[in-house]
Amino acid sequence: ALNMKNVTKRFPGTIAVNQVDFDVFAAEVHALVGENGAGKSTLMKMLAGSYDDYEGEIFIGDQKIDLHFPAIAKANGIQMIYQELSLAMPISIAENVLVGRLPVTKLGLLDKQKTVEDTKIALERVGLGHLDPFMAIEEISQHEAQLVEIAKALWNEPCILVMDEPTSALSREEVELLFQIIDRLRNEGLAIVYISHHLPEVFRIADRVTVLR
């Protein structure tokens, strides 16, 4: 699904990522681990199109892609879930999940019925089909917000999903529920990059591990 070759990212006065090779298969959870400052998030931000000045080559499938803008990354099936959630708290679950793709009627008005249907489909993939799509994000728990973030990413039909420390604010029971969802997504053929500092999690969820030093 993904092959990064000799990728390098320089910041003023430092080389954050130095000639790294990294690959991920479809239907695999590949853990990316290492100390703070090793370059894990920087490596994945290159994949997400956050930098327009990286060096090296990135292949999605068999095709070389210049991922210099986030829109290019999304168009090529890459979704990244950051440690700090990107949800807008005052607005509804539906508006967050379907952002940029809210269904409208022929008159250009919000199609509420289709909005509910689409949001329910997205939420059911992460076990939240019981939630009211028009609830505000600030009305749900941290764990539910984490799952809504995943539902939002999945609605864009990615082939590669990057999860950066997704369990940092979750209880042990919530972590296990998240892992069950990840297991199911892997079985559906998704390539998942899982960044974590918690080795027991890595051994529970990952098929392969890459250590950045």
C-alpha positions in Angstrom: 0.0 0.0 0.0 2.8 2.4 0.9 6.5 2.6 0.2 8.6 5.6 1.4 12.2 5.6 0.1 15.1 7.7 1.4 12.8 10.3 2.8 14.4 13.3 4.6 13.0 16.4 6.2 15.2 19.2 7.3 14.3 22.0 9.7 16.6 25.0 10.3 19.5 23.7 12.2 18.4 20.0 12.4 17.6 17.0 10.3 14.3 15.6 11.7 14.1 12.6 9.4 17.2 11.3 7.7 17.0 9.0 4.7 14.2 6.7 6.1 12.7 3.8 4.3 9.3 2.7 5.5 6.6 0.5 3.9 3.2 -0.8 4.9 1.1 -3.6 3.4 -2.6 -3.6 2.8 -4.5 -5.4 5.6 -1.7 -4.7 8.0 -1.2 -2.8 11.3 2.4 -1.4 11.2 3.5 0.1 14.5 5.9 3.0 14.4 7.7 3.5 17.7 10.7 5.4 19.1 11.6 8.1 21.6 10.2 11.6 21.6 12.0 13.5 18.9 12.9 10.5 16.8 10.8 11.8 13.9 7.7 9.6 14.0 5.2 12.3 13.6 7.3 14.2 11.1 7.6 11.1 9.0 3.8 10.7 9.0 3.2 14.4 8.4 5.2 14.0 5.2 2.9 11.3 4.2 -0.1 13.5 5.1 1.1 16.3 2.8 2.0 18.7 5.5 5.5 19.6 4.0 6.2 20.7 0.5 10.0 20.5 0.9 10.8 16.9 1.8 13.4 14.8 0.0 13.0 11.2 -1.3 10.2 9.3 -2.9 6.8 8.1 -1.8 4.8 5.4 -3.6 1.1 4.8 -3.0 0.5 1.3 -4.5 2.8 1.3 -7.5 2.5 5.0 -8.2 5.0 7.7 -7.2 3.1 10.6 -5.7 4.5 14.0 -4.7 2.7 14.6 -1.4 3.3 18.3 -1.0 -0.2 19.3 0.0 -2.8 17.7 2.4 -5.4 17.7 -0.4 -3.1 15.5 -2.6 -2.7 13.1 0.3 -6.4 12.8 0.9 -7.1 12.4 -2.8 -4.7 9.5 -2.8 -6.4 7.7 0.1 -4.3 8.9 3.0 -6.0 9.9 6.3 -4.2 10.8 9.5 -5.8 11.0 12.9 -3.7 13.3 15.1 -3.2 13.0 18.8 -5.1 16.4 19.2 -8.5 15.7 17.7 -9.6 18.0 14.8 -13.3 18.0 15.6 -15.2 21.2 16.0 -16.8 21.0 19.4 -19.8 23.3 19.1 -21.2 21.8 15.9 -22.9 18.4 15.4 -21.5 15.0 14.9 -23.0 15.0 11.4 -21.3 18.3 10.4 -18.0 17.0 11.6 -18.2 13.5 10.0 -19.5 14.8 6.7 -17.5 18.1 6.6 -17.1 19.2 3.0 -19.5 16.5 1.8 -22.9 17.4 3.5 -25.7 16.2 1.2 -28.0 18.9 -0.2 -31.4 19.0 -1.9 -31.9 20.2 -5.5 -32.7 23.6 -4.0 -29.2 23.7 -2.3 -30.6 23.2 1.2 -29.3 20.7 3.7 -30.9 17.2 3.0 -31.5 16.3 6.7 -32.7 12.7 5.9 -29.7 11.9 3.8 -27.4 13.6 6.4 -28.8 11.3 9.1 -28.5 8.2 6.9 -24.9 8.9 5.9 -23.9 9.8 9.4 -25.5 6.6 10.8 -23.6 4.5 8.3 -20.3 6.2 9.2 -21.0 5.8 13.0 -22.0 2.2 12.8 -18.5 1.3 11.4 -17.1 2.4 14.8 -19.8 1.1 17.0 -21.6 4.4 17.6 -24.8 3.8 15.6 -26.9 4.7 18.6 -25.8 8.3 18.8 -28.0 11.2 17.5 -26.1 12.7 14.4 -27.3 16.1 15.4 -25.7 16.0 18.9 -22.9 18.5 19.4 -19.4 17.0 19.8 -19.1 18.7 23.2 -22.0 16.6 24.5 -20.3 13.2 24.0 -17.4 11.6 25.9 -13.7 11.7 24.9 -13.8 8.1 23.9 -16.8 8.7 21.6 -15.1 11.8 20.1 -12.1 9.6 19.3 -14.3 7.2 17.5 -16.1 10.0 15.7 -12.7 11.2 14.5 -12.1 7.7 13.1 -15.6 7.6 11.5 -14.8 11.0 9.9 -11.5 9.6 8.4 -13.2 6.4 7.2 -16.0 8.4 5.4 -13.3 9.5 3.0 -12.6 5.9 2.1 -8.9 5.8 2.8 -6.5 3.0 1.8 -4.0 4.1 4.4 -4.9 5.3 7.9 -2.4 6.8 10.3 -3.2 6.9 14.0 -0.9 9.0 16.2 -1.1 8.0 19.9 -4.9 7.2 19.6 -5.2 5.8 23.1 -3.6 8.6 25.1 -7.0 9.7 26.7 -8.8 6.4 26.8 -9.4 3.9 29.7 -8.3 0.3 29.4 -11.8 -0.9 28.4 -12.1 1.9 25.8 -8.6 0.9 24.4 -9.8 -2.7 23.9 -12.9 -1.5 22.1 -10.7 0.6 19.8 -8.5 -2.4 19.1 -11.5 -4.4 18.1 -12.3 -1.7 15.5 -8.7 -1.7 14.3 -8.8 -5.5 13.9 -12.0 -5.2 11.8 -10.5 -2.4 9.6 -7.4 -4.5 9.0 -9.6 -7.5 8.0 -11.3 -5.1 5.5 -8.0 -4.6 3.9 -7.0 -1.2 5.3 -3.3 -0.4 5.8 -2.9 1.1 9.2 0.1 3.0 10.7 0.0 3.0 14.5 2.2 5.4 16.4 2.5 4.6 20.1 4.8 4.7 23.2 3.0 1.8 24.8 4.7 -1.5 24.0 1.9 -3.7 25.4 -0.4 -2.0 22.9 2.1 -2.5 20.1 2.4 -6.2 20.8 -1.4 -6.5 21.0 -2.3 -4.8 17.8 0.7 -4.7 15.4 1.7 -7.1 12.7 5.1 -5.5 12.2 7.1 -2.8 14.1 9.5 -0.2 12.9 11.7 1.6 15.4 12.9 5.1 14.6 16.1 6.2 16.4 
